[in-house]
C-alpha cells in the first residue's frame, strides 16, 4: 500500500496518470486481465488504481536478474517460459484465478514497436478457457511515449488507462471449441483495441 501510494503520486505528477473504468472490477473473485503492452511500466499502470493485487506473468529469465528477480518473487508474479508455457505455470495461474486472484497477461507477448495494439498470441486462451472467470480488457495509452521499447529514460508524457467492459463467463462459454479459437482471439483483441482507442482519445483530447 505504501509503495502504491508513492507510485500513484509520482505517476500522477510526472505522467499526468489517470485511469477509469476500474470500478467495473468486482471486489472479490478471480478474473483475467488482458491489456495491450507498450512499456515496462504497464504492470504498474494497470495495478495502481486497484485495491487488489494483480498476479502478472513474466518471462522466467527476469527472475535471474539481481534485485529485479527479488521484486518479482515478492509481488505475486508468476514466471513463465515464453517459448513453451510449462504445465506448472499454467496450473499455478489457473489456481490463483480459481482462488480469487486477479491475473494479468499481455497477450501480444512483447512490447509494441509502434505503440498500437499488435496481433495477439494464442497462448492466453488456455488460461481463459480453463479458469472460467470473467475477462477484463484494458487499454493503455501514453506509456509508449513515456518509456517505449527502445527508450532508456522515462519521459514526461500523459498516460491514460481504460478498463473496458468485461467479457462474462457466459459469453466465453460460447467459445469452448478449438474451432472457435480465432473468433475468441478476435473478440478479445477488439475489446482491447476499443479500450486503447478510448484511452488514446482521452490522452490526446485534453480532458483531465
C-alpha positions, 0 to 999 in steps of 0.5 A: 500500500505504501509503495502504491501510494508513492507510485500513484503520486509520482505517476500522477505528477510526472505522467499526468496518470489517470485511469477509469473504468476500474470500478467495473472490477468486482471486489472479490473473485478471480478474473483475467486481465488482458491489456495491450503492452507498450512499456515496462511500466504497464504492470504498474499502470494497470495495478495502481488504481486497484485495491487488489493485487494483480498476479502478472506473468513474466518471462522466467529469465527476469527472475535471474536478474539481481534485485529485479528477480527479488521484486518479482518473487515478492509481488505475486508474479508468476514466471513463465517460459515464453517459448513453451508455457510449462504445465506448472505455470499454467496450473499455478495461474489457473489456481490463483484465478480459481482462488480469487486472484486477479491475473494479468497477461499481455497477450501480444507477448512483447512490447509494441514497436509502434505503440498500437495494439499488435496481433495477439498470441494464442497462448492466453486462451488456455488460461481463459478457457480453463479458469472460467472467470470473467475477462477484463480488457484494458487499454493503455495509452501514453506509456509508449511515449513515456518509456517505449521499447527502445527508450532508456529514460522515462519521459514526461508524457500523459498516460491514460488507462481504460478498463473496458467492459468485461467479457462474462463467463457466459459469453466465453462459454460460447467459445469452448471449441478449438474451432472457435479459437480465432473468433475468441482471439478476435473478440478479445483483441477488439475489446482491447483495441476499443479500450486503447482507442478510448484511452488514446482519445482521452490522452490526446483530447485534453480532458483531465 
